[in-house]
Amino acid sequence: PSPTNMAIVEVMVASQSGSGDRGEWFEVHNLGACPIDMTGLVVESPTGGGTPVTHEVTRGILTAGGYFVFAQSDDPMDHHGLPVDYAYGSGTSGVVLNNSSDSLILRYMGAEIDRVAWGSTDHRTGASRQRSRGAESGDNSALGGAGWCDSTDVYSSAGGTFLGTPGARNRPCP
């Protein structure tokens, strides 16, 4: 993984209201022409106190031009039937995407690959924020910034209506 061949392109901060939501997920896109071994990639997010919580990925291949979905849980009941490639943690000991101000950082061998940050008003419950098709390699550091929009495609109706394009190419943002 490197900053030139991999980017965070979709983030579901809150699939449901409340702090017990385990349906959060994010997706990365391989911008290159070669597969990427995800082993050793580190997923990081600070706690409410600012201390980073990390998880080191133990397996997975991101195909050339492909998409890879990370979820907090691998239980379909938790993530509403999301097609998950890798579960990165759960509970208070794992990485959690906070609904208020937070950030998600990907590192490989100590080098930062990509990051995205958000505030409490930069997302809505039940809809992922997606990077606009064609803007994947641009500055994606602010979930509420230019090039990001709410997903409008339904990926699941298990327990509600959940919007996003996990594992697939995003739509252009308006």
C-alpha positions as CSV (number, residue, x, y, z in Angstrom):
1,P,0.0,0.0,0.0
2,S,1.1,3.5,-0.8
3,P,-0.5,7.0,-0.9
4,T,-0.4,6.9,-4.7
5,N,-2.2,3.5,-5.1
6,M,-4.8,3.3,-2.3
7,A,-7.5,5.8,-1.0
8,I,-10.4,5.7,1.4
9,V,-13.4,6.3,-0.8
10,E,-16.5,5.6,1.3
11,V,-17.2,5.8,5.1
12,M,-20.3,4.7,7.0
13,V,-19.8,6.6,10.3
14,A,-23.2,5.7,11.8
15,S,-25.6,3.1,10.4
16,Q,-27.9,3.6,13.4
17,S,-28.3,6.2,16.2
18,G,-26.5,5.7,19.5
19,S,-23.1,4.6,20.7
20,G,-23.8,0.8,20.4
21,D,-23.9,0.9,16.6
22,R,-21.7,-1.9,15.1
23,G,-22.7,-1.3,11.5
24,E,-20.0,1.2,10.7
25,W,-17.6,0.5,7.8
26,F,-15.3,2.0,5.3
27,E,-14.1,1.2,1.8
28,V,-10.7,1.6,0.1
29,H,-10.1,1.7,-3.6
30,N,-7.0,0.4,-5.4
31,L,-6.0,3.2,-7.8
32,G,-3.2,1.2,-9.3
33,A,-2.8,-1.6,-11.8
34,C,-1.3,-4.2,-9.4
35,P,-3.0,-6.1,-6.5
36,I,-2.2,-4.9,-3.0
37,D,-1.5,-7.3,-0.1
38,M,-3.4,-5.7,2.8
39,T,-1.5,-7.7,5.5
40,G,0.3,-5.3,7.8
41,L,-1.9,-2.3,7.0
42,V,-2.8,-0.5,10.2
43,V,-6.3,1.0,10.8
44,E,-6.2,3.8,13.3
45,S,-8.7,6.1,15.0
46,P,-8.3,8.2,18.1
47,T,-10.5,7.6,21.2
48,G,-12.6,10.4,22.6
49,G,-9.5,11.4,24.6
50,G,-7.3,11.5,21.5
51,T,-5.3,8.4,22.2
52,P,-5.0,6.3,19.0
53,V,-6.6,2.9,18.9
54,T,-5.1,0.7,16.1
55,H,-5.7,-2.6,14.4
56,E,-3.2,-4.4,12.2
57,V,-4.8,-6.2,9.2
58,T,-3.9,-9.9,9.1
59,R,-5.1,-10.9,5.6
60,G,-6.7,-9.7,2.3
61,I,-5.9,-8.8,-1.2
62,L,-7.1,-5.6,-2.9
63,T,-7.4,-6.4,-6.6
64,A,-6.1,-4.0,-9.2
65,G,-8.7,-1.3,-9.6
66,G,-10.8,-3.0,-7.0
67,Y,-12.6,-2.1,-3.8
68,F,-12.1,-3.6,-0.3
69,V,-14.7,-3.2,2.5
70,F,-13.6,-3.0,6.2
71,A,-16.3,-3.4,8.9
72,Q,-16.2,-3.1,12.6
73,S,-18.0,-6.5,12.9
74,D,-18.2,-9.6,10.7
75,D,-21.6,-10.5,12.1
76,P,-24.3,-9.8,9.4
77,M,-26.8,-8.9,12.2
78,D,-24.5,-6.1,13.3
79,H,-23.8,-4.6,9.8
80,H,-27.1,-5.2,8.1
81,G,-25.9,-7.8,5.6
82,L,-23.0,-5.7,4.3
83,P,-20.6,-7.5,2.0
84,V,-17.5,-7.5,4.3
85,D,-13.9,-8.2,3.2
86,Y,-12.3,-7.7,6.6
87,A,-13.6,-7.0,10.2
88,Y,-11.2,-4.7,12.1
89,G,-12.5,-4.8,15.6
90,S,-15.3,-4.6,18.0
91,G,-16.3,-3.3,21.4
92,T,-14.3,-0.9,23.5
93,S,-11.0,-2.5,22.7
94,G,-11.3,-2.2,18.9
95,V,-11.2,0.7,16.5
96,V,-14.5,2.7,16.6
97,L,-15.6,5.4,14.3
98,N,-17.1,8.0,16.6
99,N,-20.3,9.8,15.5
100,S,-18.9,13.1,16.7
101,S,-15.6,14.6,15.5
102,D,-13.2,11.8,14.6
103,S,-10.7,10.6,12.0
104,L,-9.7,7.4,10.3
105,I,-6.0,6.9,9.3
106,L,-4.4,4.1,7.3
107,R,-0.7,3.4,7.8
108,Y,1.7,0.9,6.3
109,M,5.2,0.3,7.8
110,G,4.8,3.5,9.8
111,A,4.0,5.6,6.7
112,E,0.6,7.3,6.4
113,I,-1.3,6.0,3.4
114,D,-4.5,8.0,3.7
115,R,-6.7,9.8,6.3
116,V,-10.2,11.3,6.5
117,A,-11.7,13.3,9.3
118,W,-15.2,14.4,10.1
119,G,-17.3,16.5,12.5
120,S,-20.7,15.6,14.0
121,T,-22.5,17.3,11.1
122,D,-20.5,15.8,8.2
123,H,-22.5,12.6,8.0
124,R,-26.0,11.3,8.4
125,T,-27.3,8.1,10.1
126,G,-27.9,5.2,7.7
127,A,-26.0,6.7,4.7
128,S,-22.4,6.4,3.9
129,R,-20.4,9.4,2.7
130,Q,-18.7,8.6,-0.6
131,R,-15.9,10.1,-2.6
132,S,-17.2,11.2,-6.0
133,R,-16.4,9.0,-9.0
134,G,-13.5,10.5,-10.8
135,A,-12.2,12.3,-7.6
136,E,-10.8,9.2,-5.8
137,S,-7.2,10.3,-6.1
138,G,-7.8,13.9,-5.0
139,D,-7.6,15.4,-1.5
140,N,-10.1,13.4,0.5
141,S,-9.1,14.4,4.0
142,A,-12.4,16.0,5.1
143,L,-15.5,13.9,4.9
144,G,-17.6,17.1,4.8
145,G,-15.4,18.6,2.1
146,A,-15.5,19.0,-1.6
147,G,-15.8,15.7,-3.6
148,W,-17.8,13.9,-0.8
149,C,-21.5,13.4,-0.8
150,D,-24.2,11.2,0.8
151,S,-24.7,7.8,-0.9
152,T,-28.2,7.3,-2.4
153,D,-28.0,3.6,-3.4
154,V,-29.7,1.1,-1.1
155,Y,-27.3,-1.7,-0.2
156,S,-29.5,-3.3,2.5
157,S,-33.0,-3.1,4.0
158,A,-32.2,-5.5,6.8
159,G,-33.4,-3.7,9.9
160,G,-34.0,-0.4,8.1
161,T,-32.8,1.3,4.9
162,F,-29.0,1.6,4.5
163,L,-27.4,3.6,1.7
164,G,-24.0,3.1,0.2
165,T,-22.1,1.3,-2.6
166,P,-19.9,-1.1,-0.6
167,G,-17.6,-3.1,-2.9
168,A,-18.7,-1.2,-6.0
169,R,-17.8,2.0,-7.8
170,N,-19.3,5.2,-6.3
171,R,-21.6,7.5,-8.2
172,P,-20.6,11.0,-9.2
173,C,-21.5,13.5,-6.5
174,P,-23.8,16.3,-7.6
